[in-house]
């Protein structure tokens, strides 16, 4: 278990440990936050409509339920930023239910972290939620996400 004061705890609900040691929390917004759990320092909200602003820094990525991101270039930039920030911040990924869009985003973060794209969905299903990444097109999106050349840190 990590002891970094700023980090999520590996055994907290919804926390995914990436191979690099980064910890990212996935969550469904329909479920209330645990008042005893630490708040994120940065959140990415994957919704079809703009959510209310949380009290921490956040970014909205337009991503309708059961679909793919509205702007794939923006999605890549947003997910890359979240992956980078997770090296030193409590980053949260969330959609309404916490499985389809959140699982897809977490699988893309796993790809950025070095998990082969064709293994990333299984990785997230093993370590986050067995029903994550709900649709065939979400699985194809992860397989096609790939790791951009020159990404470090």
N, C-alpha and C positions, 0 to 999 in steps of 0.2 A: 504494500500500500504506500502511496506517495505521502510525503509529509509537507509539501509546499503549502503554505498558508493560503495562497491565492487560488489553489487548484480545487477542482471537484474531487470528491473521494471516489475511488474506483467502485466501491460497493453501493454508492447512492443509486436510486432508481433512475434508469434511463441513461446512465453514463456509459459511454463507449470508450474503451481504451484502444487507441490506434497503435500500430507497431512502433512508432517513434516515441511513444510514451505520452503523446498528447491525449488529453481527456476532453471529450465533448459530450454535452448532455443533449439528448433528444427528448422531446416532450410533446404531448397532445394538449393543445390550448383548451380543450373542453374540460380537462381535469384541473382542479384548482392546484395552485402551488402549495407545497408543504411549507408552512410558515417557519419551520425549524431548519429548512434547507437554505444554504446560501443563495443569494440572488446571482444571476449572471452578471458579468461585466459587459457582455456584448451578446446580442441576440439577433438571429436571422429568422424572419417570419415568412413562411412559404404559404401564401394565401392568395385567393383570387381577388380579394378587395383589401384595401389598406386597413391594417388593424389600428386600434388605439395605441398611442405611444406608451411604452412601458417606462418605468423610472430609471432605466439604464440605457446605455447607448444601443441603438438597434438599427436594423436595415430591413426593409420590406422588399421581398422578391415576388413579383407577380407570378403566381403559379396556381392555376385553378385545380380544384380537387380532381383526382384521378387522371390528371393530364401531365404535361411537361411545362417547364418554365416558358413564359411568354417571350422572353428575349434570352437566347442561349449564350450570347457573348456576355451579357450582364450577369447571367447565372454563373458562368465560369469565373468572372471577376469577383463576384460576391462570395462564392464558395472558396476561392483561393485566399481571399482576405480573411475569411473565418478560419481556415486551416492555419494560416500564418499567425493569427492572433491567439489561437489555442495553445501556442507554445508558451504563453505567459499570461493568459487571461482565462476566466470562466466563460466559455462560449456555449451558447445554447442554439439548437436548431429546433424549430417547432412549426407544426401545421395544426389543423383542427384535431385530427385523431392521433397524430404522432407515429403513423406507420408508413403510409404510401409516400407522400412527398418528403417527410422527414427521413424515412429510411433510404429513399433515393438520394437525398442530399448527403446523408452520412456515408453511403456507399461511394459517392463521388469524392468525399473527403478521404475515404480509405484509399482510393486510387491515387489521390494527390500524395498520400502518405507512403505510397510504394506497394500497396496491394495490387496484384495484377487485375486489370479491369474485368476479366472473365471470372474472377474469384471474389470480387468485391461484394456482390449481393449475398453470396453464401456467408462471407465474413460477417456482414451486418446481421444476417439472420441468426448466426451462431452467438454473436456477442451483444446484440442489442434487443431484437425482437424477432421471433421465428416467422412472423407474418409481415415483416418489413418489405417494402418495394412490392406494391400490390398488382401492378399491371404489366403485361408483356412489353409495352412501349417504355415504361419506366426501366425495366431490365435492359432493354436495348440502349436506352440513353446512357446508362452506367457503362455498359460494354464499350460504347463509342466515346466515352468521356476522355479516356486516355490521360497520360501525364505529359503536360507541355514540356518541351525541351528547355533546359536551363533553370528549372524550378529548384530552388534550394531553400534551406532554413526551415 
